[in-house]
Amino acid sequence: MVSDFLSTSIEQFQSDCMQLCEQHYPTVHNRGMRENHLGKALCRRILHTLSDANIQATITQCQNEDKLSQPVFHIQTSSFSVWVIAHRLLSANLARRQALINTIKETKERLTGDHPHHLVLVADHWFDRSKASKEIPAWWLGQLPRNAVDYLNDGIRLQAVEIGLPEQLAALSLTEGHHALHHPLRRDNHQKTVYKYILLTSHYVL
């Protein structure tokens, strides 16, 4: 049931993301949304979905005691918790990827209580010409997306990776997660997908 709520929220969040980008980041020359914009917008959508199901929830932003660059939000109900980590892939290099892994490790250490915990990751990225940038979809999914030709038609030749995010998370005992790529931006009167901007989401049961 919780997974259904989160899937619905992520699906509807794409519309929120499109509006945010149109209002605050209107050109392809920007470098993506700030982590707080991403995280808070997704949390608002999750809270709205839970409210529609008559589930009361509270949200807190975890203190950044360890100077983590990624904000962590905790949505708590009487029967489960959702941890949302927002990550800005301003750079696609290995250090930025490892920063996300480190934040996930820190978040796991915060878990208390015997109720179910869910982890939601959200990130975005504007493709550049670097090899690291072109690796992001394969890294996030653990494999190249099936529609790689769509990216190629937008001038992006995707690259494979040796180790993907799902494999890295498996080393943290996180398995059977759902990873997805989204492209909420449109051009030509909303008729054509902008593949140069990518929204990435993932969901795990902790």
C-alpha positions as CSV (number, residue, x, y, z in Angstrom):
1,M,0.0,0.0,0.0
2,V,2.8,2.4,0.9
3,S,4.6,1.6,-2.3
4,D,1.4,2.5,-4.2
5,F,1.2,5.9,-2.5
6,L,4.8,6.6,-3.3
7,S,4.4,5.5,-6.9
8,T,1.4,7.8,-7.3
9,S,3.3,10.7,-5.7
10,I,6.3,10.2,-8.0
11,E,4.1,10.1,-11.1
12,Q,2.3,13.3,-10.1
13,F,5.5,14.9,-9.1
14,Q,6.6,15.0,-12.7
15,S,4.0,17.7,-13.3
16,D,5.2,19.6,-10.3
17,C,8.7,19.4,-11.6
18,M,7.7,20.7,-15.0
19,Q,6.1,23.7,-13.3
20,L,9.0,24.4,-11.1
21,C,11.4,24.3,-14.0
22,E,9.3,26.5,-16.1
23,Q,9.0,29.1,-13.3
24,H,12.5,29.0,-12.0
25,Y,14.7,27.3,-14.6
26,P,13.3,28.2,-18.0
27,T,16.3,27.4,-20.2
28,V,18.5,24.4,-21.0
29,H,21.5,26.3,-19.9
30,N,20.7,26.0,-16.2
31,R,22.3,23.3,-14.0
32,G,19.2,21.7,-12.4
33,M,17.1,22.4,-9.4
34,R,18.5,22.9,-5.9
35,E,18.2,20.0,-3.6
36,N,15.8,21.7,-1.3
37,H,13.5,22.5,-4.3
38,L,13.5,18.9,-5.4
39,G,13.1,17.4,-1.9
40,K,10.5,19.7,-0.6
41,A,8.4,19.6,-3.8
42,L,8.4,15.8,-3.7
43,C,7.6,15.7,0.0
44,R,4.6,18.1,-0.6
45,R,3.3,15.7,-3.2
46,I,3.7,12.7,-0.9
47,L,1.9,14.5,1.9
48,H,-0.9,15.4,-0.5
49,T,-1.3,11.8,-1.6
50,L,-1.3,10.6,2.0
51,S,-3.9,13.3,3.0
52,D,-6.1,12.1,0.1
53,A,-6.0,8.7,1.7
54,N,-6.9,10.1,5.1
55,I,-3.4,9.4,6.5
56,Q,-2.0,12.0,8.8
57,A,1.7,12.6,8.4
58,T,4.3,15.0,9.7
59,I,7.5,16.1,8.0
60,T,10.9,17.2,9.4
61,Q,14.2,18.0,7.7
62,C,17.0,16.2,9.3
63,Q,19.8,18.4,10.8
64,N,22.9,18.4,8.7
65,E,25.2,17.6,11.6
66,D,27.7,15.7,9.4
67,K,27.8,18.5,6.7
68,L,26.0,16.3,4.2
69,S,25.3,18.2,1.0
70,Q,22.1,16.4,0.4
71,P,19.0,17.3,2.4
72,V,17.2,14.5,4.1
73,F,13.5,14.7,4.8
74,H,11.6,12.4,7.2
75,I,7.8,11.9,6.7
76,Q,6.3,10.1,9.6
77,T,2.9,8.5,10.1
78,S,1.6,6.3,12.9
79,S,2.4,3.1,10.9
80,F,5.4,3.9,8.6
81,S,8.1,6.4,7.8
82,V,9.4,7.7,4.5
83,W,12.9,9.1,4.1
84,V,13.4,11.4,1.1
85,I,16.9,12.2,0.0
86,A,17.3,14.9,-2.7
87,H,20.5,14.9,-4.6
88,R,21.6,17.4,-7.2
89,L,23.9,15.9,-9.8
90,L,25.4,19.2,-10.7
91,S,28.4,17.2,-11.7
92,A,28.2,13.6,-12.7
93,N,31.6,12.7,-11.4
94,L,32.3,9.7,-9.1
95,A,32.6,12.0,-6.1
96,R,29.0,13.3,-6.4
97,R,27.8,9.8,-6.9
98,Q,29.6,8.6,-3.8
99,A,28.2,11.6,-1.8
100,L,24.7,10.1,-2.4
101,I,25.9,6.7,-1.2
102,N,27.3,8.3,1.9
103,T,24.1,10.1,2.7
104,I,22.1,6.8,2.3
105,K,24.5,5.2,4.8
106,E,24.0,8.0,7.3
107,T,20.2,7.9,6.8
108,K,20.1,4.1,7.6
109,E,21.9,4.9,10.9
110,R,19.0,7.2,11.8
111,L,16.4,4.5,11.7
112,T,14.5,3.8,14.9
113,G,11.4,1.9,15.9
114,D,10.1,-1.4,14.5
115,H,7.6,0.1,11.9
116,P,8.4,0.0,8.2
117,H,10.8,2.5,6.7
118,H,10.8,3.5,3.1
119,L,13.6,5.3,1.2
120,V,12.9,7.6,-1.7
121,L,15.7,9.1,-3.8
122,V,15.2,12.0,-6.1
123,A,17.8,13.7,-8.3
124,D,18.1,15.6,-11.5
125,H,20.7,16.3,-14.1
126,W,21.3,18.3,-17.2
127,F,23.5,16.4,-19.7
128,D,26.8,17.9,-20.7
129,R,29.4,16.6,-23.1
130,S,31.4,14.7,-20.4
131,K,31.5,10.9,-20.4
132,A,30.5,10.9,-16.7
133,S,27.3,12.8,-17.6
134,K,26.4,10.3,-20.3
135,E,26.8,7.5,-17.8
136,I,24.2,8.8,-15.4
137,P,21.2,6.8,-16.8
138,A,23.1,3.5,-16.8
139,W,24.5,4.2,-13.4
140,W,21.0,5.0,-11.9
141,L,19.3,2.0,-13.5
142,G,22.2,-0.5,-13.4
143,Q,22.0,-0.8,-17.2
144,L,21.4,1.4,-20.3
145,P,17.8,2.4,-20.7
146,R,15.9,0.6,-23.5
147,N,15.1,3.9,-25.2
148,A,18.8,4.9,-25.6
149,V,18.0,5.8,-29.2
150,D,15.7,8.6,-28.0
151,Y,18.6,10.2,-26.2
152,L,20.8,9.8,-29.3
153,N,18.2,11.6,-31.3
154,D,18.6,14.5,-28.8
155,G,22.4,14.5,-29.3
156,I,23.2,12.3,-26.2
157,R,25.2,9.1,-26.8
158,L,24.7,7.3,-23.5
159,Q,27.6,5.3,-21.9
160,A,27.5,2.1,-19.9
161,V,29.1,1.7,-16.5
162,E,30.9,-1.1,-14.7
163,I,29.0,-0.7,-11.4
164,G,25.5,0.8,-11.2
165,L,23.7,2.4,-8.3
166,P,21.5,-0.7,-7.6
167,E,24.7,-2.8,-7.2
168,Q,26.2,-0.2,-4.9
169,L,23.1,-0.2,-2.8
170,A,23.0,-4.0,-2.6
171,A,26.3,-3.7,-0.8
172,L,24.3,-1.8,1.9
173,S,21.8,-4.6,2.1
174,L,19.3,-2.6,0.0
175,T,17.8,-4.8,-2.7
176,E,14.6,-5.0,-4.8
177,G,14.4,-1.3,-5.3
178,H,12.6,0.4,-8.1
179,H,14.7,2.9,-10.2
180,A,13.2,5.1,-12.9
181,L,14.1,7.9,-15.3
182,H,11.7,10.7,-16.1
183,H,11.7,13.6,-18.6
184,P,9.1,16.1,-17.4
185,L,10.2,18.9,-19.6
186,R,8.6,19.5,-23.0
187,R,9.2,21.8,-25.9
188,D,7.4,22.8,-29.1
189,N,4.2,23.4,-27.2
190,H,4.6,20.5,-25.0
191,Q,4.8,18.1,-27.9
192,K,8.4,17.0,-27.7
193,T,10.3,15.5,-24.8
194,V,13.5,17.2,-23.6
195,Y,15.9,14.4,-23.1
196,K,18.8,16.7,-22.1
197,Y,17.1,17.1,-18.7
198,I,16.6,14.0,-16.6
199,L,14.7,13.5,-13.3
200,L,15.8,10.3,-11.5
201,T,13.8,8.5,-8.7
202,S,14.2,5.4,-6.7
203,H,12.3,3.6,-4.0
204,Y,13.4,1.0,-1.5
205,V,11.9,-0.6,1.6
206,L,14.6,-0.3,4.3
